[in-house]
C-alpha cells in the first residue's frame, strides 16, 4: 500500500474516532438536558433504566409515559450505535496497521479477506454484547439466541455447502499450503497459477488462460501438488537415441545444450540419465530446475528444440519403432577376417608381443575379443581369479591399489598399453584394480588363445619374464602389506610359474 494512502486512512480514522468520542462525551450532557426539559414541561422523572414517574407521585398518562420511555430508549440506542461505530473504526484501523507491518517485505500485500472478515465479525459480536448489556442490563440476549435455535438449524441445513466452503477455507488458510502466484496442480481437474483465495473457493488461471474456480470443500478432499513461486522446482523431459550412439558422449552433449536454455536455473546442474534400455533404443530423461515454474511448458519446448539441433550437428539419430531383419550373407567370413586384421594390427604394436611372428600375431588375434567399458567402470578387480589379459585399443585406464583409506592410482595406461598379463601368464589373482578413465575399448586375450603360441615358441616366455618382474616389483613396493605376504620372485621363479600354468616343459 502506498504511503500516501496509509496517511489518508490514518487521518480519516483520527477524525472519525474523535468525532465518535466527542459524541459519546456530549451524549450524557444531552441526555441530562433532555430529562430536565421533560421534567420541567411535563413534571416527569426518568430514571437510568427508562422508567417514568411524576414529581408529585400521581399516575402518569399512558401516552406520556410511552413518549418519555421512547426518548430514553432512543438515547440508549444512540449510545450503543456510537460505541459500535468507534469499535468498528478501531478494529479496521488495527487490521490495516497489522497488514502493513506483517506483510511489509512479502509479495502478498494483504491478509486473506476471508480471515479478516471472520476475525472482524467475532470482535464485533463480542463488542456488541458488552456494549448492549451495559446499556440494557435488563434485556437478556441469551434467551433471544436460545429461542432462535430452530431457525439456526434450518438455516444451517440450507447453507450446508456454503458453510462447508467457509470452514474448509479457514482450514486452508491455517495450513497455508499455497499462496497467490504458486502453481497448483489438482489431479483430474486442472492446473494453473493461483490468482485468488476467498471464503467460497480458489481461483486458478490455467495455462490456457482460462479461469478455474474450485470450491474450498473440494480442495479439502483432494491431493494437491504445489510448485511454490519462490522455490527451484524440477522438471523432466524425455527423449531417446539409437543404440549405436555413445552414452557418455550423449550425456555431455545434452547437458551442455540444456544449461544454456533460458529459465533453466544455473544453481543446480542439469542431470541427464538413462531411463531404460528399450526395444527400439535408449530412453533418456533430463532433470532440470526452473527459475519460474509458470513458464514450464515453454521451457520444455525450447529444450526439445535444442536437443534436435544438437543431434543434427553431431550426427546422432533419434530412435523410432523399427524391426531389423538380418540376412546371413554367403561370405560371412569376410567381416570376421576384417575384424581379425584389425586386432592383428593392434596386437602387433604391443611390446610384449614383439617376439611373435606375423603368423602367430594373426593366430592370437583370431582368439581375441573386443569389449567396451563406460567411464568409471571396473575392468578387473584386485583379488579376483584371472585367466586373461587386456590391450587398450581406444581410451585410457587407471591402475589402482589399496592405499591408506582409499585406492591409490599408480599408473595410467593409454592406447596399445596392456594389463592383466601376470594373471594370464602365471594364474595368480589380480594384484590391482583397473578402472576405465573414459569410454574405453579393450582387446581381451584368454589363456586358450595364448597356450598354443607358447607351446610352439618357448622363446616368448623368456622375453616377457623381465617385463613381468618389473611390474610385479612396482606394485609390491607400493603396497607394503602385499610385500610382506608375497616376497619378490626372481626371473627364474616367474618363468617356472608360467611354464607350470601353461603346462610347458
ABEGO torsion letter per residue (X at the ends): XBAAAAAAAAAAAAAAAAAAAAAAAAAAAAAAAAAAAAAAAAGBBBBAAGBBBBAAGBBBBAAAAAAAAAAAAAAAAAAAAAAAAAAAAAAAAAAAAAAAAAAAABABABBBAAAAAAAAAAAAAAAAAAAAAAABAABBAAAAAAAAAAAAAAAAAAAAAAAAAAAAAAAAAAAGABBBGBBBBBBGAEBEBBABBBAABBBBBBAAGBBBBBBAAAAAABBBBBBBAABBBBBBBBBBBBAABBAAAAAAAAAAAAAABBGBBAABBBBBBBABBBAAEBBBBBBBBBABAAAAAAAAAAAAAAAAAAAAAAGBBBBBBBBBBBBBBABAAAAAAAAAAAAAAAAAABAAAAABBAAAAAAAAAABBBBBBBBGBBABBBGBBBABBBBBABEBBBBBBBBBGBBBBABBBBBGBBBGAAAAAAGBBBABBBBBABBBBBBBBBAAAAAAAAAABAAAAAAAAAAAAAAAAAAAAABAAAAAABBBBBAAAAAAAAAAAAGBX
